[in-house]
Amino acid sequence: MRRNHTPSSYACAAFGLCLACKTDARPAVTLLDAASIVPAAPSNAAMSVNSEKSADAHVAARVASFESLKNTVVVHIGDSFTHAHFQQNLGPRLRALGAKYHVSAKTPSYTTSWSADPELARVLGMRPKLVIVSLGANEMDHKTPPAHAFAIRTIAKKIAAVGATCAWVSPPSWKKERANFLDVIKDNCAPCINFESDARVTDIERTSDGIHPNERGGAKWATAFWDWLMARRDPDAEPWGLKGDVDSGDLVRDR
């Protein structure tokens, strides 16, 4: 039987979400809701006589803006932090948009190992539109951080060579003092755009090793990155094009 769908029902079906489900007892940071993908309608819509129609139209417009992301390839490379409930929370969001999400993370691994690893060439051969890099956790206590700057630049250059947008996710600090290696990433990862985890999310819960994010911590970290990615996205650019200017309004803390 053929069914007719309103814009709002299409959004729910496309993203596999239930807007009416309010009884989920899981912690809020682990939930994937419609607001994390499609921003809510403007507040003044509630004051309109046709507020429901206005809200539906707003959702429909936002859904349409994501059409270009369908079937795009998103590659995610990284170290053990990638699997610390980070990619597990990003995957459902990306797939809900119709993207093909491929993760290749090695434990342990470093910027220096990835810069010359044939695996990097293999995943870039998938012709991704977006590459997420979550490397650096194992190098935060390196005694000479600048020594790895060349490896960071090499990875970024190889990603740029295939025409992919790149987001480099700095690891959330697991040391009491801020690691100088985070500055090395920031200063050398261009044209990748650096997501500075420590600046955008705090108090990440850790596993018993005191280093890797636990389930709640990883979900909190992933949500902060996702919100940043959506705020940065430029609908008028190529699929997964990101705005280069930093807007303090996209800062996300203590989500």
Secondary structure, 3 states (H helix, E strand, C coil): CCCCCCHHHHHHHHHCCCCCCCCCCCCHHHCCCHHHCCCCCCHHHHHCCCHHHHHHHHHHHHHHHCHHHCCCEEEEEECHHHHCCCHHHHHHHHHHCCCEEEEEECCCCCHHHHHCCHHHHHHHCCCCCEEEEECCHHHCCCCCHHHHHHHHHHHHHHHHHCCCEEEEECCCCCCCCCCCHHHHHHHHCCCCEEECHHHHCCCCCECCCCCCECHHHHHHHHHHHHHHHHHHECCCCCCCCECCCCCHHHCCCCC
